[in-house]
Amino acid sequence: MLNAGFFTCGFHVAFIVTHLPGYVALCSLPATVSAWSLAVVGLFNIGGSLWVGMRIQTRRMKKSLAGILTVGGTILGTSRTNPLKQAPGDGRSGLDRVKDNLAGLGVDVLVAIGGEDTLGVATALHAEGVPVVGVPKTIDNDLGATDYTFGFDTAVNIAMEAIDRLHTTAESHHRALIVEVMGRNAGWIALHAGMAGGANVILIPEKPFSIDKVCEYVESRFQTRYAPIVVVAEGARPVDEGVSLLDQRLDAFGHVRLGGIGQLLEGEIEKRTGKEARCTVLGHIQRGGTPTAFDRVLATRFGLQAIGAVRNGAFGMMMSLQGTQIVRVPLAEATREPKLVPPERYAEAEVFFG
């Protein structure tokens, strides 16, 4: 019997999000898992250096999965712990402690579900000899070697719906409305939500912007008797200026907490155009709620293929959507560099600015 351990660091885990009293379960095909003699160990609330696993019997999985597909988030819990930087204090490195804990739990292979940070750790674990399979899950859609990550489509639709509603108040009050969405280094959410929501300006981290030019677009929109909507990613920044920070503290992976670019634009637009402006920061609203149909199907397909990779011993690989096919790509390739918005994609959106 092969024991597969699953853990996640984040949200929108549509294929591994069920919890009944006393056990954690994988959402896949129970009959298939049973036929492959695969047991599942959910790594529950893996905060700090403590990884807790709870073993279940595959015969109980069918009952435990009732209604799972409509639920967002992760009942396995989440953690921003970075074992690559941990100093346990007992002479072992963070990676050694992870390996010892997995061995103690009887976990034969680890399935890591997450974005660049989570899968970056998974890549390092694989390099240390830990059998690992990766599943791309991040709302930022910034993982290389895959067209889409699950969670992204849900976040885009939530942002789009917010923009749709803000059009109403923008028109009735004749205000310029700024919508700040997530996107530290990659502007995929801003690009897709902005285009789908009919934004008049979209600002992304990949291309520093001119505040004067943004104001030109705002004034041009007002001249048509319609109010403008500006969509800005949290990591976007004006030319010759740094990103806006909420504070200087770093998380476990060395990231600062971004925020404030929307408020900056609000003040500058009012000052330079004389028009009233208001900023709405969507924040964690984008990370919750019911997953979209696209994310449900994608996550289910990723989950099925991840189980297949475990069965085939295809370790060090990540599941990837390429076109309409799910394929396996090396984790090292997927985490080598972030997938950013290319200039030609942004140029398509610029056609509609103003």
C-alpha positions, 0 to 999 in steps of 0.5 A, a space after each residue: 500500500 502506497 501512502 500519499 500525503 497531500 498538503 496545500 498552502 492557500 485557497 481554492 482547493 476544489 479537489 481536496 477540500 472536504 472534512 468530516 469529523 475525524 479525518 481528511 480526504 482526497 477528492 478523486 475517484 475512490 474506486 480508482 484509488 482503491 484499485 491502485 492500493 493507494 492510501 491518503 494522508 492529509 497533512 492538516 494545518 501544517 503550521 510552523 515545524 509541526 506537520 500532522 497527518 491523519 490516515 483514512 481508509 479509501 472505502 470511506 472516501 465516497 461518503 466523505 466527498 459529498 458536496 465537495 465540488 461546490 466548496 472553495 478554500 481548503 479544509 486541510 488548513 494553510 501555512 506560510 511556513 518556509 522550511 528552507 529558512 527554518 532553524 529548528 534548534 535541534 541541529 536539523 535543517 528545515 528540510 531534514 525535519 520535513 523528511 523525518 516527519 514524513 517518514 514518521 507519518 509513513 508518507 511515501 510520496 508528497 503531493 504539494 498543491 500551491 503556487 510559486 512558494 509552495 512548489 518552490 519548496 516542493 522542488 527543493 524537497 525533490 532535489 533532496 530525494 523526497 518523492 514529490 508531485 506538484 499541482 498548480 494552485 494560485 489565483 495569480 496564474 504566474 506559474 511557468 509551464 502551465 497555461 492556467 492554474 486553478 483558483 485564477 478563473 474564480 478570482 477573475 470572475 469575482 473581480 469582474 463582478 465587482 467591476 460590473 457593480 462599480 460601473 453603476 455607482 461610477 455612472 450615477 455619481 460621475 466619479 472615477 473609480 479605481 479598483 485595486 486587485 491582487 497581483 504582486 509581480 504578475 498582472 493576470 487578474 487585472 488584465 483579465 478582470 479589467 478586459 472582461 469588466 470594460 475597464 478604461 485603464 488597466 495597470 499591471 506590475 509588468 509595465 510601470 505607468 505614467 500618472 499623467 497618462 492615466 489622467 488623460 485617459 480619465 478625462 477622455 472618458 469623462 468627455 464621452 459622458 461616461 465615468 471611467 473605471 481604472 483597474 490596478 494590480 497591487 504591484 503596479 507602480 508609477 514610472 520612476 517610483 517604487 511599489 506601494 507598501 502597507 508595511 515593511 514586514 516580510 513573510 516567510 518567503 521574503 515578500 513585503 505586504 503590498 497595498 496603497 497604489 489604489 489610494 495613491 491613484 485616487 489622490 492624484 486623479 482628483 488633484 490633477 483632473 479636478 474630478 471626484 475619485 474613489 478607490 475600492 480594494 478587493 483584497 481577500 474577497 478575490 480569494 473566497 467563495 464558490 469556485 467557477 465551473 472552469 476551476 472545478 473541472 480543472 482542479 478535478 482533472 489535475 487531481 486525477 492526473 496527480 494520482 496517476 503520476 503518483 502511481 507511475 512514480 513520476 516524481 519531481 513533476 507538476 501537472 500542467 494545462 497546455 491547450 486542453 491537455 493535462 501533461 506533466 512538466 518538471 517542477 524545476 521548469 515550472 518554478 524557474 521563473 514567474 509567468 508574467 503578462 507579455 507585452 503583446 497581451 497588454 497591447 491588446 488591452 491598451 486598444 480600449 484605454 480611454 
